[in-house]
Amino acid sequence: MTHLRIDVHAHLWTPAFLDRLERLGKTDTDTQRGIGADATEADLDRRFALMDQAGIDLQVLSVAPQSPHLTGEADAVALAASANESYAELVARFPGRFRAFAALPLPHVDAALREAVHALDDLGAVGVGVTTTVLGHTLADPVFDPLYEELDRRGAVLYIHPAGEGAASPLITGHNMTWMVGAPVEDTVAVMHLILAGIPVRYPRMRILASHLGGALPLLPRRLDNHLAFESPETPELPSVAVGRLWYDTVSHAHAPALVAAAASFGAKRLVLGTDFPYEDGEVFLRAVDYIADSGLAPEEVRMILDTNAADLLGLSGP
């Protein structure tokens, strides 16, 4: 196993990318601006200093939730291409610091397939990133099957990040809980959509990586199994089995009981380090790493989560 400390949940947005999103009708880019997640020398120097303090070798960058999921295909294609080319340039400048999940111009699947192939084959992406829903489509929508077939053929990573829509519930978005509650709810629902549709078992070589320990999933496997017979009898395998086919990042705002529950429910080999930089920053960023060793998990489990699982998942080797 390769010893390489990789942060799989980290963000970077340039003002040019966010400005293009705004011109295309996105109005919620303020929370990505001026927070240390740009590609300026000052932002990068500070990011690298934090990574060094935490012992992190690499970050895998992603643009979610500001993904190029747009109704206009040409706009989505152009924006995805620019994001992926920008990331490829950063990886080329800092190969010891960065890798990237490719952005895709969904829901336009043919175009997304072309961009995925280009990003994986030519730009060095280590997987592709999507949000928990795509313009009203669940990730289990059959429209996405051609994409999953290609990722499965390649044994590639599908990284899933909340869309920031509060799971389309006004009970969440209308009560100031879009991210504190809505994000883990979106994680939970998106993974369950995939499981109930049999996506993990139908595409067993596609490596599905969910954010935030899978939301509430560490608490639910027994309940999910017990409800299948009367609520979703067509599900092809027990959810308690299916959850073990995925990987999960450790972003939990350093809540050790959640990490311990995830390790017990999924197995520590399915957990990979994530920080959610820049939203976990400074001392909170450092704690996002340190809490894993302080959680009470066995030293071997801690070592896997911090230093070997992500490299194995992404197919990366150490320096």
N, C-alpha and C positions, 0 to 999 in steps of 0.2 A: 504494500500500500504506500502511496506517495504522501509524504508529509508536506503539506502546502496549506497554509491558512487562507481560506478564500471566503470573502463576504459576498454572498450571492444576492443580497437585497440592498442595492445602493443605487442612487439616482444621480443623474446629471442632465441639466437642461441649459442650453444656451439661450440668450435673449432672442437671437434670430429665429430659433425654432419656435419659441413661445409666441413671438410676434406673428409668425406665419399662421399658427393655430388661431390666434385672435382674428386675423383677417379672414379666416375661413369660418368664423362664427363661434369659436370657443370663447367663453367669457369668464372662465374660472382659473386663470393662470396666475393670479396674484400670489397664491401660496407657494409657487415654485420660484418666485423672483426674490433676489436679494437675501437669500438664506444660506449662501455658501456653496451652492450646487451648480455654479457656473464653471466654465473652463478657463477663466482668467488665471494668470500666474499666481495671484494672491490666493484665490480659492483653492487651486490645486496644491499649492505649498501647504496650506493649512490642512487640507484633507490628508495629504501624505504624512504630515506630522502626526495626526491622530491615528492613522493606520499604523505607523511605526510604534506609537505608544501601546497600541493594542496587539502588536505582533502580527498584524494582518499583512499578508504578502500581496494579494490581489483583491480587487473589487470587480464584480460583474455588474456593469451599468445597464440600466433600463429606463425607458422614458415614461412608462406607466406611472400614474393613471392618465397622463397626457399622451395617449397613444393615437396614432393616425387612423383612427376608426371613424370614417367620414362617409356620408351618403354619396358624395361625388367621387367617382372612381379615380379620375385624373388627379384630383386634389390629394386623395389619400395616397396614391402611388408616388407622387412627387414628394410629399412630406415624409413618407416612410424612407424613400431613397436618400433624402437629405440627412435624415437622422442617422441612418445606418452608415452612410459615408463619413459623417462627422465622428461617429464612434470609432470607425475603422482608423481614421487619422489619429485619434487619441491613443488607441491601442498601439499603433505603429510608433508613436512618440514615446509611449511609456509601456513597453511590453512587459516590464516587471511589475506593473501596477494595475493594469486594466485588462479586462475582457468585456464582452458585451452580449446581451440578448438582443436579437434583431427585432425591430419594430415591423409590423405587417399592415398592409393597407386593407384591412378587413372592413366590412364583410365580403369584399370582392375576392372570392377564393382563388380564381385563376391568377389574378394579379398577385395575390398573397403567396401563392406557390412559386411564382417566378421570383419574387423578392426573397423568399426564404432560401431558394436554391442559390441565388446570387450571394446572399449574405453568408450562408454557410460554406459555400465553395470558394468564393472569391474574396470576401471581406473578413473572414476569420471569426465570424460569430460563433459562440459556443452553444447556441440554442435560439429559440424565438420566444418573444414575450407577448402575452395577450392580457386583456382585462377579463374580469369574472363574467361580464356580459358584453355583447358587442351590438350596440344600437338595437337593443331589444331582443337579440338572439341569445339563447343560452348556449354555453359551450358544447352542449349535447345535441344541438341542432344538426341534423344530417347534412346540412349545407357544408359543414366543415369537415366532413369525412375525407375528401380528397387531401386536405392538408394533413390530417392525422395519418393517412396512409403513407404519405411521403415521409413524415417524421418517424413513423414506425419502421419504414424501410431502412432509414438511416440510423436508427437508434438514437435519435436526437431529443433534446430537452424542450419541453413546452412549459414555460414559466408563467404562472397565473398570478395576477396582482389585482386587488380590488379596483373597481371602476370609480368608486367614490360617489355612488348613486344611492347609498342607503338601502340597497336591495329593493329599490323602486317602492319603498314603503314610506308614506307620509307620516306614519307613526315614528319613524326614525328621522327622516330629513326635516320634518316639521317641528322637531323637539331637540334640536342642537346635538344630535348624536350621529351625524353622518359618518364620522371617522372613528369616534371612540367605540361605538357599538356597531355601526353599519358596516365597517370594513371587515371585522371578523365574521359577521353574519354573511356577507357576500362570499367570503372564503368558504364557509361551511356549505352554503347553498350551491355554489359552483361545483365543488367537489362531489356533492351528492347528485347533482344533475349528471355528472360523468359516470358515477358509479351505477345509478339506476338505469342508465342507458347502456351499461356494459362497456364503456369506452376503455377502461384500463385492461380488461381481459381480452377485448377485441384487438387492441393494439399494444401488446405486451412489451414491445421493444421501445415504444415511445416513452420517454422518461418525464413524467408529469411532476412538476415541482410547484407546490402550493405555498402561499405566504402565511405568516403568522400562526405557525403550528397547525394550520388547517382550521383556524377559527375554533369552533366548539367541538370539533370532531374527536379530540382526545377523550371527551366525556361521554361519547354517544355510541360506541360500537355495539354494546349489548342491547341497548334500546333499539337501534336500527335493525339489528337482526330479528328481534322479537316482533317488530311491527311489519316485517315484509309480507307475511302471509295474508294479512287483510288489507294492507295499504298499497303494496307494490309487488304483487306476486310474480310478475314477469322479470324481476331483477335476476340476472344470470348467475350471480354468486353472492354469498353473504357479504354485507358491507364490512364486517370485521375482517374478512379476508381481503377484500378489495382495498381497504385503506393501507394495507401493507404493501401494495404495489406502487404507491406514490412516495415522493419525498416531500419534506416540509422544512421551511426555514424557521430559525429559532427566534424570530422577532416576537417578543411578548412583553416588552418593556421590563425585562429582567424579573419577570414573575416566575420564580423557581418552581412553585407547585404546578404551573401549567407545563413547564418543560418536563418535569418528572412524569406527569400524566401522559404526555405525548410519547416519551420513551417507553412507558409501560404499554401503551396502546398500539404503537407502530413499530417499536424496536428502535434502539438508539442508532442503528445503522441507516435509518431512514431520515435522520435529522441532519441539517446542514446549517452552518453559521450564517446568520443574517443580522444586519444592524439597522436597516431603514435609514441610512444616512441620506439627507441631512436632518431628518426629523428626529432622529436620536443623535445628538451632537454633544461635543465636549465630554464632561464626566458621564453623561448618560450613554454616550457612544461607548466609552470604555467599559461601563457597567454591562452593556449589552453583550460584551465578550466575557467579562470576568464572572458573571453570574452563572455561567455554565459550569465552571469548575467549583463554584460555591453551592451548587444546587443539591448536593448529596448523591448525585449519580456516581457510579463506580469510575475510578480513574481511567479504565480502558474505554468506557462509554464517552467520557469527557474527551479523551484523545481523538476518538473517531469523529465526534461532532465538530471539534475545533479544527482538526488538522488532516483528516484523511477522507471523510465521506464526500465532501464537495469535489475534491480532485478526481475521485473515482467516478462520481456522477457526471462530471463535465469532460472526462477523458483528458485531464491535464497532468503534466508531470512537473516535478519540482525543478528549481534552478540548478 
